C-alpha cells in the first residue's frame, strides 16, 4: 500500500512540482490550496505525512499545524513546513508548534524527497515494530527494552517517554511538549513531574553502564541521542 502525502500549498507551480515529484517517488498525493481544506483533508484522509505551506489563504500554515496538534486523531501525523521565509524566528516557531521538519523555498525536489523519506522512516509504526537507537532496542509488541542485549525494566510512563524519544531521535522536546505527547491533553501533571520521569528513565536506561542517551538541553528540554 502506498503511503499518502497531503500537500497544502497555494502556489500552483510549487504544488505541481511537489505532486509530480512525490508521485514519481511512489507516494499517493492529495493536494489542496488553502488551510481550511487542508485541515479538513488531513482529518478525512489521515495522511502519513503533510507538507504544509506557511502562508496560506483562509487559515495560515501555523494555525493548521496548531489545530492538527490539538486533535488526538491528527496529532501524530508528521508535518513538514514549507516557507519562503528563511528567518530563524519563524523556523523556531514552526518547530515549536510541532513541525517535524522545515524546508525553505526554493528547495531541491531531490532533497525534499530525501527528507520526506527520513521523516516517514522515523514515524513508520507497525504494531510489531522495534525501535532501535544505538545499542537500545524497544519492542513495541512485547513492551520490552534491551540495552546491549540486557533487559531493562521501565515503568509505563518511562516506556512511553522512551518510545516518544526513539521515534524522534535527536529532536529536542520541551517539558510542555513532552507533557502533551506522552501524558496527553486531558491529564493534569506538573512540569516537574516530567523531570522526575526523565530522571527515572535515565537511571534505568543507563544502568548497564553505557553512555547517557538522554541529552539535557539547558533551558530547552530533552532529547534522545544514541550517537554519542
Ligand atoms: Ca503560500
Boltz pocket constraint, residues with backbone or C-beta under 6 A from the ligand:
constraints:
  - pocket:
      binder: B
      contacts: [[A, 9], [A, 10], [A, 11], [A, 53], [A, 54], [A, 55], [A, 56]]
      max_distance: 6.0
